[in-house]
Amino acid sequence: MTESDTRSKLIDPKLKESNWTENNIVREYFFTDGRKLIGNKRGKRYFVDYLLSFKNTNLAIVEAKADDKDALDGLQQSIEYAKKLKIDFVYATNGLKIFEHSLIEGNGKWIDSYPTPQELFERKFGKIDTKVETTITYPFHLEDGMKPRFYQQIAVQKAIEAIANNKDRVLLTLATGTGKTYIAFQIVYRLFQSKWNKDGSNRRPKILFLADRNILKSQAINQFNSMEKDIVEITGKEIRKRGGKVPTNANVFFAIYQSIAENKKQIENTQEDEEDDVSGYYKQYPKNFFDLIIIDECHRGSANDESSWRDILNHFTSATHLGLTATPKRDDNGDTYKYFGDPIYEYSLKDGINDGFLTPYKVKRVQTNIDEYKFDPNDIITGELKENIVKLEQFEKQVIIPKRTRLIARTILNNINPMDKTIVFCVNQQHASEMKIAIDKYKTIKDNSYCVRVTSDEGEIGRNFLEDFQNNDKDIPTILTSSKMLTTGVDAKNVRNVVLTAPIRSMTEFKQIIGRGTRVFEGKDFFTIIDFVGATNLFYDKEWDDNKDKLKEDIEDIIATDNELDKDKPDTNQNDYELQDNQEDKVSDIESEYEARTSDEKQKNEKVIIDIKGKKLKVINIETTYVGDDGKPLKTNEYLELLIGILGKFYNDEQGLREIWSSPKNRKDLLNKLREMNIDESQLNDLKEIFEAQNSDIYDVLAHISFNLDIKTRSERVIAVESSTFVEKYHNEKAKEFIEFILERYKKDGVKELDEDKLSDLVKLSGFDRSELRQSFGNYNIRDEYFGLQREIYK
């Protein structure tokens, strides 16, 4: 039998005998989208032959082979898929024999028939309380055909199981852009519908969703749209409407902690608020009022014993606390793991990229001849320069070189497409302003809002610009300059460039910033990290995308503590963080916004300003690297070794490469195969920069890498053709002119001008009449000559 016959005639009846109905079976369950490749293409998608589910719980997968194959073929791959899907039972079969592997026991055995759904459910969960079973098996909310991705299902299910089994502190760690708010909604929906609560009574739970930024709270409320009748915001405005009383008539409550925190620790009131008591709203709620508190971006303070989040969490200590984060924090001033325990589920940036749910990235590391400043008496120095050498991390904080800012602005514009949405992370708000002005100086797009500053000082104007930037139907604004405000909470899917002009203080901050570009968007094959400060070296740190087992190790902490950061803060007072009349307008909290707002002239004058004379500032190197399967950028030598290994699969010698490359069809096939292996044309073109061969053909670079041949320029190849007998064989001058026209196009724009489908375009561009041109070639067929010309170019 074929494998299809085996399934329908042998495997399906066996499953039916064990009470597996069609409602319990998904055939060819695809659970990844396939890694994004250049040209809006995708890599291989993972799938299992059968997914077996019962009571809304995925229990087993079945790997099917034809009846004449070994039943164990594919077992190991299925076990790996089961690990990824967090499924406990794997069955390998050829229809005649069945092998069961239990990931719980770590071993397997031959069996005569499949266990029933109820048997497998009990083997997974044991005997459980009816109320717990109702909670952990309640179905997902499905709307408009949108189903949770496989990792979202796992995160929700793991959280539900932990909460239903009375785990008081729960942590989910998922990379930015993987839908943590959607996961939170599914958790709340299922707990709400199943009437889970802390006291086990027959009522719906009271749940508090706690964020630290209004934009995060707003995004969450939008996600909970289907529960609109059951939710309420806790804001100063809402409380004033209720005569100073907090709302209680709902089940799901949303707040930014600034709105409900203790007044004396957090904020000073504006004049408009002084008539109302805004101190400690959360204390109006009984300590046991909430059953569950969800803390979004919990790494930003909840784990800190001294944080304002903790005052609120300590008040509601009887509730279950669920932390959501992309970047758990572990340092001297706060340990996410110490507070919540190890994550019950993790899904990393590396996983998201390889599975196709996040966008891959490439890194451009830019080095200039002013990455360090050495004292020059010819320069004009305003202020007191304490040291003769100024290092990279001191720029903008202590020393400002306007000429350097302008160099960086020009370099940014030279390395992005003009209309690609870009976020530039600066040292502080003043630096963000100066960078915006410098970009305006050199931009080619005249729109006044092409580049804007979005920082907490900008208030509502900045928020409006941010909303327009997030709108994928709007091109303007295109570039945002910011400091800390945009490290989290910016759900802009079409960000194509993330620019780092400020040293990154911690791994946590670095991961959050990188997450600004990872969201998937149609036509966005990758995003680019343009790094002026060496921040991307953090990719190579052992904490990058580490797993929880490594995190358990007592490793040396490389993250700068909040206390160390405080040394760089200018003195300020709480009035610098005024609470707006409408409390939800608060943009960022005092703990995460390291750069305090101040208008103190003395503070400004402490910075040294240097006007460099007689020295031309320039970029001295741009190194481009690509992310490998392990989620880390490949260094140049690693990338070349990878490429040589891949290329060796397609040709053995120079003649083999030439035969492939000189045929448009074979060349296209090779490029498509390389794309499937994560090597795209953009990367191949970047190789030309590595070998300083921008005016050469990719063919020559590949021949150099593979066989150490000299790299020829396209001009040299054209000259060789023009001096050969190939052109002279045509007796009609018009035919010669057309061939020379093609050669000029190739010399100018490269091998893309020689694509198989390009000939008709070239005829139009040449200006020749099609029928006259055909006649000018006499007995020669134009299409054949077009292909023959390519063989001559690479001869």
KEBATOR-183427 format. One record per residue (C-alpha): x, y, z. Coordinates in steps of 0.2 Angstrom, whole numbers, plus 2048, in hexadecimal, padded with zeros to 3 digits. Example, Ala and Ser with C-alpha at 12.3 -4.5 7.8 and 13.67 -1.06 7.14 Angstrom:
residues 2
     X     Y     Z
   83E   7EA   827
   844   7FB   824
//
This chain:
residues 795
     X     Y     Z
   800   800   800
   805   812   7FE
   806   81C   80E
   7F5   824   80B
   7EE   813   809
   7F6   80D   819
   7EE   81C   822
   7DD   819   81C
   7DC   806   81C
   7E7   802   82B
   7EA   810   837
   7D9   819   836
   7CF   809   83A
   7DB   806   849
   7D9   817   850
   7C6   815   84E
   7C6   805   857
   7CE   80E   866
   7C0   81B   866
   7CA   829   85D
   7BD   832   853
   7BF   83F   845
   7BD   84D   852
   7CC   846   85B
   7D7   845   84C
   7E1   852   842
   7EA   84B   832
   7F9   853   82C
   7FA   860   83A
   806   86E   834
   80C   877   844
   819   883   83D
   818   890   82F
   82A   88D   828
   838   899   82A
   836   8A9   820
   841   8AA   811
   845   8B8   804
   838   8BB   7F7
   829   8B8   802
   82D   8A5   803
   82D   899   811
   838   88B   816
   832   879   81B
   823   878   826
   822   86B   834
   813   85F   835
   80E   84F   83D
   804   841   834
   7F7   840   842
   7F3   84B   851
   7E8   843   85E
   7DE   84E   86A
   7D1   84B   877
   7C8   858   882
   7D1   866   87A
   7E2   85F   87E
   7EF   859   872
   7F4   848   878
   7FE   83E   86B
   805   83E   859
   805   830   84D
   813   82E   840
   80D   823   831
   817   819   825
   812   80E   817
   80F   7FC   81B
   81F   7F6   813
   829   802   81D
   831   800   82E
   824   806   83B
   832   80F   845
   838   81A   836
   835   82C   83B
   833   828   84E
   842   833   853
   83B   842   849
   82A   83F   850
   831   83F   862
   83A   850   85E
   829   857   857
   820   851   867
   82D   85A   872
   82A   86A   868
   817   868   86A
   818   862   87C
   80F   852   878
   812   843   883
   80E   834   877
   815   82F   866
   80F   821   85B
   819   81A   84D
   810   80E   841
   810   806   830
   7FE   801   833
   803   7EF   837
   80E   7F3   847
   80C   801   854
   81A   808   85F
   816   813   86D
   823   81F   875
   81F   828   885
   828   838   887
   822   838   89A
   82B   827   89C
   839   82A   890
   837   819   888
   82B   80F   87C
   824   7FE   878
   81A   7F5   86A
   807   7F5   86D
   7F9   7EC   864
   7ED   7FA   864
   7EC   80D   868
   7E6   812   87A
   7D5   81B   87A
   7D4   82E   87C
   7CE   82C   88E
   7DD   820   892
   7EA   82C   88B
   7E2   83B   894
   7E3   832   8A4
   7F5   82D   8A1
   7F9   83F   89E
   7F0   847   8AD
   7EB   839   8B9
   7DB   83A   8C2
   7D7   84C   8C4
   7C9   856   8CC
   7BA   85A   8C1
   7BC   86D   8C4
   7CE   86C   8BF
   7CA   861   8B0
   7BD   86E   8AA
   7C9   87C   8AB
   7D8   873   8A2
   7CD   86C   894
   7C2   87C   890
   7C4   880   87D
   7CD   88E   876
   7C4   89E   870
   7C4   89D   85D
   7BE   8AC   853
   7BF   8AF   840
   7C8   89F   83D
   7D7   8A5   848
   7DE   896   851
   7ED   897   85E
   7FE   893   857
   805   883   85E
   810   88C   86A
   802   897   870
   7F7   888   873
   805   880   87E
   808   891   887
   7F5   892   88B
   7F3   880   890
   802   880   89B
   7FD   890   8A4
   7EB   889   8A6
   7F1   879   8AD
   7FD   882   8B9
   7EF   88E   8BF
   7E2   880   8C1
   7EE   876   8CB
   7F1   885   8D8
   802   88B   8D2
   802   89C   8D9
   810   8A4   8CE
   811   8A0   8BC
   81D   8A6   8AF
   81C   8A5   89C
   82B   8AB   891
   827   8AD   87F
   831   8B8   872
   82B   8C9   86E
   81E   8C8   85F
   818   8B7   863
   807   8BD   86A
   808   8BD   87D
   7F9   8C8   87F
   7EF   8BC   874
   7F5   8AE   87F
   7F0   8B8   88F
   7DE   8BA   887
   7DC   8A7   884
   7E2   8A3   896
   7D5   8B0   89D
   7C7   8AA   891
   7C9   898   896
   7CA   89C   8A8
   7BB   8A7   8A7
   7B0   89B   89D
   7B5   88C   8A8
   7B1   897   8B8
   7C2   893   8C0
   7C6   89D   8D0
   7D1   89C   8DF
   7C3   897   8EB
   7BC   889   8E0
   7AA   891   8E0
   79E   892   8D2
   7A3   8A3   8CB
   7AD   8AB   8BE
   7BF   8B2   8C3
   7C4   8C4   8C6
   7D4   8C7   8BC
   7E0   8D6   8BC
   7EA   8D9   8AC
   7F8   8E4   8B2
   804   8EE   8A6
   810   8FC   8A8
   80C   905   898
   7FC   90C   891
   800   905   880
   802   8F3   887
   7F2   8F5   890
   7E9   8FB   881
   7EF   8ED   876
   7E9   8E1   883
   7D8   8E8   884
   7D6   8E7   871
   7DB   8D5   872
   7CD   8D2   87F
   7C0   8D9   873
   7B5   8CA   874
   7B3   8CC   887
   7AF   8DE   886
   7A0   8DD   891
   7AA   8D5   89F
   7B9   8E1   8A0
   7BD   8F2   8A7
   7CC   8FE   8A8
   7D2   904   8B9
   7D7   916   8B5
   7D7   927   8BE
   7C9   92C   8B2
   7BF   91D   8B6
   7C1   91F   8C8
   7BC   931   8C8
   7AC   92C   8BF
   7A8   921   8CD
   7AB   92E   8DB
   7BC   928   8DF
   7B8   915   8E0
   7C0   908   8D6
   7B6   8FD   8CA
   7B1   8EC   8D0
   7A2   8E7   8C5
   7AC   8DD   8B8
   7B7   8CE   8B7
   7C6   8D3   8AD
   7CF   8E3   8B2
   7DC   8ED   8A9
   7E8   8F9   8B1
   7F9   901   8AF
   801   900   8C0
   804   912   8C1
   7F1   915   8C1
   7EF   90B   8D1
   7FF   90C   8DA
   804   915   8EA
   805   927   8E6
   814   92C   8F1
   81F   91F   8E9
   81A   921   8D7
   813   931   8D1
   80F   943   8D5
   7FE   949   8D0
   7FB   957   8C3
   7F2   966   8C9
   7E2   95F   8C2
   7E3   94F   8CC
   7E7   957   8DD
   7D5   958   8E1
   7D3   945   8E1
   7DC   938   8EB
   7E5   92D   8DF
   7F0   924   8EC
   7F0   911   8EC
   7E1   90D   8E2
   7E5   8FA   8E3
   7E2   8FB   8F6
   7D0   8FE   8F3
   7CE   8EC   8ED
   7CE   8DE   8FB
   7DE   8D4   8FB
   7D4   8C5   8F4
   7CA   8CE   8E7
   7D4   8C7   8D8
   7D7   8B5   8D4
   7E4   8B8   8C7
   7F0   8C6   8C3
   7F8   8C6   8B2
   808   8D1   8B2
   80D   8D6   8A0
   820   8D9   89D
   823   8D2   8AE
   836   8D4   8AD
   833   8E7   8AE
   831   8E8   8C1
   826   8DA   8C8
   835   8D0   8CD
   83D   8DE   8D6
   83A   8DD   8E9
   83A   8F0   8EA
   82F   8F3   8DA
   81F   8FC   8DA
   817   8EC   8D1
   81C   8E2   8E1
   811   8EE   8EC
   802   8E9   8E2
   806   8D7   8E0
   80A   8D5   8F3
   7F9   8DD   8F6
   7F0   8D0   8EB
   7FC   8C2   8F1
   7ED   8B5   8F2
   7EB   8B6   8DF
   7F4   8AC   8D2
   802   8B7   8CA
   805   8B3   8B8
   814   8BC   8B0
   816   8BF   89D
   827   8C4   896
   832   8C2   887
   842   8C4   892
   842   8BE   8A4
   84E   8C8   8AF
   85B   8C2   8BA
   866   8CE   8C3
   86A   8D5   8D4
   85B   8E1   8D4
   84E   8D5   8CF
   84C   8C2   8CA
   83D   8BD   8C0
   841   8AB   8C3
   842   8AD   8D6
   831   8B5   8D6
   828   8AB   8CA
   832   89B   8C9
   838   893   8B8
   82D   896   8A9
   820   889   8A6
   823   88C   894
   830   895   889
   82F   899   876
   83F   8A2   871
   843   8AF   863
   84D   8A1   85A
   83E   895   85B
   833   8A2   854
   83E   8A6   845
   842   894   841
   82F   890   842
   82A   89F   837
   820   8A8   843
   82D   8B6   845
   838   8BF   839
   84A   8BB   836
   857   8C9   838
   868   8CE   831
   874   8D9   83B
   87E   8E7   833
   88C   8EC   840
   892   8FD   83B
   8A3   904   841
   8A9   916   83F
   8B9   91F   842
   8B1   928   850
   8AB   919   85B
   8B8   920   867
   8BE   932   869
   8D0   937   86D
   8D3   949   873
   8D8   955   865
   8DD   967   86B
   8D7   96E   85A
   8C5   969   85E
   8B9   974   866
   8B4   96D   877
   8A5   974   881
   8A6   96E   893
   8B3   965   89C
   8BA   955   894
   8C0   94B   8A3
   8C9   93E   899
   8D3   93F   889
   8CA   92F   882
   8B8   92E   881
   8B1   91C   87E
   8A1   917   875
   896   915   884
   899   927   889
   893   92F   879
   882   939   87B
   882   936   88E
   891   940   892
   899   945   882
   890   94B   872
   898   94C   861
   88B   953   855
   895   94E   846
   895   93C   84C
   882   93D   84D
   881   944   83B
   88C   936   835
   881   929   83D
   871   931   836
   879   930   825
   87E   91E   827
   86D   919   82D
   865   921   81D
   872   919   812
   86E   907   819
   85B   907   818
   84E   908   80B
   846   91A   80C
   835   914   810
   839   905   81C
   832   908   82D
   841   90A   839
   843   90C   84C
   853   915   852
   858   912   864
   861   920   86B
   86B   923   87C
   85E   92F   883
   850   93B   87E
   85C   949   879
   866   93D   86E
   855   938   866
   851   94A   862
   863   94D   85B
   862   93D   850
   851   942   849
   858   953   844
   867   94B   83C
   85C   93F   832
   852   94D   82D
   861   956   826
   866   947   81A
   855   93F   816
   84F   93F   804
   83C   93D   809
   836   94F   80C
   827   94B   817
   829   954   828
   823   945   832
   82F   939   828
   83A   938   838
   833   93C   849
   838   93A   85B
   82D   92F   866
   832   930   878
   828   933   889
   82C   946   887
   822   947   877
   812   942   880
   802   940   875
   80B   946   866
   817   938   867
   809   92C   86A
   800   931   85B
   810   92F   850
   812   91E   858
   800   919   853
   803   91F   841
   814   915   841
   80B   905   847
   7FE   907   839
   804   8FC   82B
   7FA   906   81E
   803   916   822
   815   91A   81C
   818   929   826
   820   92A   833
   82D   91F   82C
   83B   921   839
   839   922   84C
   847   928   857
   845   923   869
   84E   91E   879
   846   912   885
   833   915   882
   832   909   873
   83C   8FA   87A
   82B   8F1   87E
   819   8F3   879
   81C   8F9   866
   811   8ED   85C
   817   8F3   84B
   818   8E4   83F
   820   8ED   831
   830   8F2   839
   83E   8EF   82D
   84D   8F6   836
   852   8F7   849
   861   904   84B
   86B   903   85B
   875   913   85E
   875   911   871
   87F   904   87B
   873   8F7   882
   873   8F5   895
   86C   8E4   897
   868   8D4   88E
   856   8D7   893
   855   8E8   88A
   85E   8E1   87B
   852   8D3   878
   843   8DF   87A
   84B   8EB   86D
   84E   8DD   861
   83C   8D8   863
   837   8E8   85A
   83B   8E1   849
   836   8CE   84B
   823   8D0   847
   81E   8C7   837
   817   8D2   829
   812   8CE   817
   821   8D1   80C
   82D   8D4   81A
   83A   8C6   818
   846   8CC   825
   84A   8DB   82F
   85B   8E3   832
   864   8E8   842
   870   8F7   83F
   87C   8F7   84D
   887   906   850
   88C   901   862
   891   8EF   862
   881   8EA   86B
   87E   8DB   860
   88D   8D3   869
   880   8CE   875
   87A   8C1   869
   889   8B7   86D
   886   8B7   87F
   881   8A7   887
   871   8AF   88E
   86A   8B2   87C
   85B   8A7   87A
   862   89C   887
   857   88E   88E
   851   88C   8A0
   85E   87F   8A4
   86C   88B   8A0
   863   899   8A9
   863   88E   8B9
   876   88E   8B9
   87E   89A   8C5
   886   8A4   8B6
   88F   8B5   8B8
   882   8C2   8B6
   886   8CE   8A7
   876   8D9   8A9
   879   8EA   8B0
   86F   8ED   8C0
   862   8FA   8C2
   86E   901   8CF
   87C   903   8C3
   870   90B   8B7
   86B   918   8C4
   87D   91E   8C4
   87A   925   8B3
   869   92D   8B7
   868   940   8B9
   861   945   8C9
   84E   948   8C8
   83F   948   8D2
   82E   940   8D1
   826   94F   8C9
   82F   94B   8B9
   823   93C   8B7
   813   946   8B8
   803   93C   8B7
   7F8   942   8A9
   7E5   946   8AD
   7E0   936   8A5
   7EA   929   8AE
   7EC   91D   89F
   7F6   92A   895
   805   926   89F
   812   91F   892
   81F   917   89C
   824   915   8AE
   832   91C   8B9
   83B   90C   8BB
   83D   908   8A8
   840   919   8A1
   852   91B   8A7
   854   92C   89E
   84B   938   8A9
   843   948   8A3
   84B   958   8A8
   84D   96A   8A3
   85B   96E   8AF
   868   979   8A5
   875   974   8B1
   872   962   8AC
   874   965   89A
   884   96F   89C
   88C   960   8A4
   88D   958   893
   89C   95B   889
   899   960   877
   8A8   95E   86A
   8A9   966   859
   8B5   95C   850
   8C1   966   844
   8CB   95F   836
   8C6   94D   837
   8BA   944   82B
   8AF   939   834
   8AA   929   82A
   8A4   917   82B
   8B3   90B   82A
   8AA   8FB   82A
   899   8F3   828
   898   8E0   82C
   888   8D7   827
   884   8C7   830
   874   8BB   82F
   86B   8B2   83D
   86F   89F   83D
   864   891   842
   869   893   854
   863   8A5   854
   874   8AD   855
   87C   8B7   847
   889   8AE   83D
   89A   8B6   83D
   8A2   8B8   82C
   8AD   8A9   82C
   89E   89E   833
   893   8A4   825
   8A0   8A0   818
   8A2   88F   81F
   890   88C   81F
   88E   893   80D
   89C   888   806
   895   879   80E
   884   87C   806
   88B   881   7F5
   895   871   7F5
   884   867   7F3
   881   86F   7E2
   891   86F   7D9
   8A2   866   7DA
   8AD   872   7CF
   8AE   882   7C6
   8A6   87B   7B7
   897   875   7C0
   894   886   7C8
   896   88E   7B6
   88A   882   7AE
   87D   886   7BC
   880   899   7BC
   881   89C   7A9
   86F   894   7A7
   861   8A0   7AD
   856   891   7B2
   864   888   7BB
   869   898   7C4
   858   89B   7CA
   856   889   7D0
   866   88B   7DA
   861   89B   7E2
   850   894   7E7
   859   885   7EF
   864   890   7F8
   855   89A   7FE
   84E   88A   805
   85E   888   80F
   85D   89A   816
   86A   8A1   80A
   861   8AF   800
   867   8BB   7F2
   869   8C9   7FE
   875   8BF   808
   87F   8BB   7F8
   87F   8CD   7F3
   886   8D1   804
   894   8C5   801
   89A   8D1   7F3
   89D   8DE   801
   8A7   8D2   80B
   8B3   8CF   7FD
   8B2   8E1   7F6
   8AA   8DB   7E6
   89B   8E6   7E4
   89E   8E8   7D2
   89F   8D5   7CF
   893   8C7   7CC
   88D   8BB   7DA
   894   8AD   7CF
   8A6   8B4   7D1
   8A4   8B5   7E4
   89D   8A3   7E5
   8AC   89D   7DA
   8B8   8A6   7E5
   8B1   89F   7F5
   8AF   88D   7EE
   8BF   88C   7E3
   8CA   89B   7E8
   8C9   8A3   7D6
   8CC   8B5   7D3
   8BD   8C0   7D4
   8B9   8C9   7C3
   8AF   8D8   7C1
   89F   8D9   7B6
   8A8   8E6   7AB
   8B6   8D9   7A9
   8AA   8CC   7A3
   8A1   8D8   797
   8B2   8DD   78F
   8B6   8CB   78D
   8A6   8C8   784
   8A7   8D7   779
   8B9   8D2   774
   8B3   8C0   76F
   8AB   8BA   75F
   89A   8B9   767
   895   8CB   763
   89E   8CB   752
   894   8BD   74B
   885   8C8   748
   885   8D1   738
   877   8DD   73C
   87D   8EC   747
   86C   8EC   750
   86F   8DB   756
   880   8E0   75D
   879   8EF   765
   86C   8E5   76E
   879   8D8   775
   883   8E7   77A
   874   8EF   783
   871   8DF   78D
   884   8DF   792
   883   8F1   798
   873   8EC   7A2
   87C   8DE   7AA
   88C   8E8   7AD
   881   8F5   7B6
   874   8EB   7BF
   87B   8D9   7C0
   875   8C8   7BD
   862   8CC   7C1
   862   8D4   7AF
   865   8C2   7A8
   856   8B9   7B0
   84D   8AD   7A5
   83D   8B9   7A4
   847   8C9   7A1
   849   8C8   78E
   839   8D0   78A
   83C   8DF   796
   84D   8E1   78F
   846   8E2   77D
   83A   8F0   783
   848   8F9   78C
   853   8F9   77D
   847   903   773
   848   8F7   764
   839   8F2   75A
   836   8DF   75F
   833   8D9   74D
   842   8E3   746
   84D   8DD   754
   848   8CB   750
   84C   8CD   73E
   85D   8D5   742
   863   8C5   74A
   85F   8BB   739
   861   8A9   73C
   865   8AB   74E
   856   8A9   75B
   857   8B8   767
   852   8AD   776
   860   8A0   772
   86C   8AE   770
   867   8B6   781
   86B   8A5   789
   87B   8A3   77F
   881   8B4   784
   880   8AF   796
   88B   8A0   793
   897   8AC   78B
   897   8B7   79A
   89C   8AA   7A5
   8A8   8A1   799
//
